[in-house]
C-alpha cells in the first residue's frame, strides 16, 4: 500500500494498525475518511506533526491511540473532542515537546514516557472535568500539583509518578468518590500526608514512595479502611498504622509486611515464640535444636513469599490498567 493510494471507501469507522511500518507520515488515504471513530496506529513509525485534518476528525473520535511512535513535535493546543463520545487519547511512548495540552471533553489521557515538560495546567480541573483516567508518569513535569485536580469528580486513576513534582500533596476531597488509584511516587513532594486522603471511599492503591514526605502513620491512615496496597518507602515516616484492612499490604522503609488489625496480636505471638525457643534450648540436644530452627526459618520465609505474591497480584491490576 503506497502513500498515494486512494481507497474506494470513505466511511470507515475504525482503523487499527499495530507493529508494522506505516510512517514516517500519516497515510494520505486516512485523511479522506469522514466517519472515523476509532484510530489506532500503535508502533507504526510515525514521526509527522499532528495536523489540522485530525482536529476536524476529533469531534466524533472515541479512541485515538498513537502510542509507541516517533512523534517529536508539539501536541495541538486545541482539539474538538466531545465528552458525549467518552474519548480516550493515548500518545504514550513518544518524544513530544512542550507542556501538557488542555483538551476538554477527554475522559482518558495517557501521556506517559512522552517527554512532556513544564507544569501541570492550573485549570486542569475546570477544563478537563470529564477525565476518568490520567497518566502523566515518566515525564519531565515540575513544580506543584494544582489544587484544581481535586475537582475532577469522575477521576478513578491518577498517575503522576517519576516526574520532578515538588510542593505538598493536595487535599483530595469527598467529591472524588470514584478515585481508586493514586500514584505520586518518585517525585520530590514534601510535607505531610493529608488525612483527607482516607475520606476517598474507593481508594485501594496509594503509592507515595521515594518522596520527601514525613508523617505520623498512626494518625495519617487511621481511617483508611479500603486500602489494599500502601507504598511509602521513606525513612522519614514514624509510628505504625493501627487500623487497616486485613488484606492490606504495607510497604514501609524498604520492606513489606502484612497489615493486621492490631499490633497486640503480633506482640503476643512474638512472646509465645520466644518462650518456645527458650524451652527447646533447655530441653533438647543441639541436633534437635538445629532442625527446629531450620523448620521455623522455612516457615517464616514461606510466609514472606505468600505476602509478596499477594502484593504483586494487587499491583498487576494497577500496572495493566492503562495501556
N, C-alpha and C positions, 0 to 999 in steps of 0.2 A: 504494500500500500504506500503510494508516494504522497508527498506533501500537497501536490496539486490535484489529487483525486477528488472528483465531485460525485458524491453518493446520490443514488436516485431517491433517497428518502430524506425528509426534513422534519420529521416529527418523532424522533427518538425521545423517550422519557428517561432512559438510563444508559450510561456508558460506563463500563468497568474494565479497565486495563491495568494489570499489575505485572511488575517484574519483567518487562521487556522494553526495548529501546524504541521510544516514540519521539523524544526530543532531538535537538535542544529546544525547538519551538513547539507551540501548541499546533496540532494538525489543523489545517485550514477548513477541512470539512466539518470540524466540531463547531466552528463559529457560525455555521449556517443552520444549525439545529434550533428550532424555535420553541420546543416544549421540554427541554431537558430539566429534570427534577433531581436526578442523582448523577453526579460526575465524580468518578473515582479513577484517578490517574496516579497510582502509587508506584514509586520506584521505576519511573519510565524515562529518566534522564532529562527532564525539562528544566531549562535554566532561563527561559524567557520571562520578561516582566509581565505582571498581570495587567492586561489591557482593558479598554473600555467595553469590549464585547462581553466580558464576564460580568461587568456591572449591569449591563442590560439584561443578562440572563438571571441575575441573582434574585429577582423578585419572586421566582417560583422554585428556587432551589430548596431541596430538603436535606441533601447531603453533598458536601463538597470536600473531597479528600485529595489533596495534592502533596501528601507527606512523602518523605524519603526521596526528594528530588534535589536539584542543584540550584534552586531559585535563590538568587543572591541580590535581589532588588528590594525596594521599599514596598510594603503592602499598601494597597489603596486606602486613603483616609476614609473614604465613604463607600459603602455597598448598599444595595437596595433589598436586603433580606427582609422577609416578612415573618413576624412571630407566629402567624397562623399556620405556617408550614413547619414550625419547630426545626429550623435549620441547624445542622451540625457541621462545623467547619474545622478542617484539620490541615494545618500547614507544618506539622511537626517534622523535625529532622530535615531542615533546610538551612540556608546560610543567609538569612534575611538581614535587612538593615533597618535601623530606626526604632521607634517606640511601639508600644502595644496599640493597635488600632481600636477605635471605638466603633463597633458595628452593632447598631441597635437591631433588636429582633432575633439575634442569635441565641440558641438555647444551649449549645455546647461549643466550646472553643478550645482547641488543642494546639498549643504553640511551643511545646517542649523541644529542647535541643534545636532551637531555630536561631539562636544568637541575637535575639532582640534585646535592646538595651534601653536605658533611661528609667523613668519612674512609672509606677502604676498610675493610670489616669485617676485624678482626684474625683472625677464624677462617674466612675465606673458603675457605681451602684444605681445611679439615676438613669444613665444612658444605656446600660446593659442589664436592665432589671429582669429580663426573661431568662437569664442564664441559669442552667441547672448543673452544668459541669464546666469547670475552668481549670486548665492545666497549663501553667506557665513555668514549669520546672526546668532546671538546667539551662537557664538563660543568663543574661547579664544585667538583670534588673537591680536597681539600687534604691536607697532611701527607704522611707517608711511605707507601711501598708495603709492605704487610705481608709478612713473610718467608714466611708460610704459603701465599702464592700460588704459591710454587715447589714446592709439594707436590701440585699438581694434575697428575697424571701424564699424563692424556689430552689436556691442553691443546695445541691446534695454532695458535691465533690469539689474540693478546693485543694490544689497542689501548687504551692509556690516554693518548693524545696530547691536547694542548690542554686541560689542566687546570691546577691550581696545586700540583702534587705537589712535595714537597721531599725532602731526605734523599738517600741513596745508592741506586744500583741494587742490588736484591737479588741474591744469588748463585744463579743458575739451575744446578741440579744435573743429574747424569747421568740422574736418574729421568725427566726430561721429554724422552723420546725422540722425541715427535711434534711438538714445538714448531717451527713453520715461520716464523712472522712475529711480530716484536716491534716495536711502535711506542710509544715513550716520548717522542716529540718534543714540543717546545713546552710544557715544564714548567719547573721550577726545580730540577731534580735536580743534585746536586753530587758531588764526589769523583771517583774513577776509574771505569774500566770493568772489571768483574771478568773475569779471564782465563777463568774457568769458562764464560763465555758461548760460547766456542769448543768446548766439550765437547758442545754440542747438535748431534747428527748431522743433523737435518733442517732446521736454521735456514738460510733463504736470503734473508730480508729483515730488516734491522736498521735501524730509524730512531731516531736519538738526537739529531737536530739541535735547535738552539735550547734548550739547557740550560746549566748552569754546570759542565759536566764538564771534566776535564782528564786527559790520559793520554799516555803514550808509545805511539804507534800501532805502533811496530816490535815491541813486546812484547805489547800488548793483543790483537792479532789475528794472532799468529804462527801459530796452528794452525786458523784459520777457513777451512778448505778448501772448505766447502759454500756459503759466502755468494755470492749473486749481486748483491745491492744493499745497499750500506752508506752510510747518510746521516749525516754528522756535522755539518757546517756550523757549526763553532765554532773561534774563533781561539786557544783555549787548548790545542789539541792540538799535539803536535810529534812528529817522527820520521816515518818512512814505513812503510807496510805492505809487507813484503818477501816474504811468501808468500801468494799469493792465486790463486784460480782465474782462468784466462784470460778467463772470461765475466763476472767481477765488475766492477761499476761503483762507483767510489769518489767520493762527493760530499764534498769536503773544502775548508773555508774558501771556500764560496760558488762553487766551480766544479767541474766534473766532468771526470774523466779516466779513461781505460780503465786498469784494473789489469792489469799483465802479470806474468809470472813473476819478472822480476828488473829491477832498475834498470840493470844493466850494459848490457843490450841498448839501452835508451833512450840512455844516455850515449854508446855507440859510434856510434849512428846520428846523434846530435847533432854529434859531431866530424866525421863524414863530410859532414854537411850544411853545416857552416861552411867546410870545405875547398872544397866545391863552389862555394859562393857566392864565396869569395875567388878561385878560378880564373876564374870568369865575369867578375869585376870586372877582372882583369888582362888578359883576352884578348878581350873583346868591346866593342862600341860601347855607348853609353848606351841606344840604342833597343832593342838586343837584351837588354841587362840589364833594362830595364823590363819587357819581355814575360816574361822568365824569372821575375822576382819576382812578377809578376801570376799566372802559372800556379801557382807554388808556394803563393801565398796562397789560390788557389781550392782546391787540393788539401787544404791544411790545414783550411779551413773546411768542406769537404765531409766530411772525416773526423769533425769535431766533430758535424756533423749526424747521421751514422750512429750515433755514440755516444749522442746524445740519443734517437734513435729506439729504440735498444736499451734504454735506461733506461726510457723510457715504456712499452715492452712489458712489462717486468718489473713496473712499478708498476700496470699495468692489472689484473693478477691480484690485486694487493693491495687496490685500491680498490673492486673489484666483488665482493669476497668475501662481504660481509655481507648487503647488502640489495639 
